[in-house]
């Protein structure tokens, strides 16, 4: 599992967190991939302000792990690009000890990110949110685990 969690953390840093979004592409669906050695990551999502997607990690062509996710803005008055830019910052903070999405907490100038996870890499559920001035402006859910 150590190699898997390290690869997932690296994939998150090289996936959506590093992508330069194109709204037209995001609406039609986007696929991001990352490979290193025998490992392959595939992230497929659809949407922009509200989105749904799933990730699959394969080792030597065999799927071994996956995660589904949904997220959306909770208010129309927020700056979409700023919030999703901050979400990308949070996803770049993935670590092998916590590869699911972002860290437990991340603070920016006027935004804060929080993520909770129940379970472990084999089977988990989680939630994430971004707040500004105490108001939740983005909320996401994710779940996944081992694939056999």
Secondary structure, DSSP 8 states (H G I E B T S, - for coil): -HHHHHHHHHHHHHTTTT----HHHHHH-EEEEEEETTEEEEEEEEESSEEEEEEEEEETTEEEEEEEEEEEES-TTS-HHHHHHHHHHHHTT-BTTB-SSS-SEEE-SS-EEEEEEEEETTEEEEEEEEEETTEEEEEEEEEEEE--
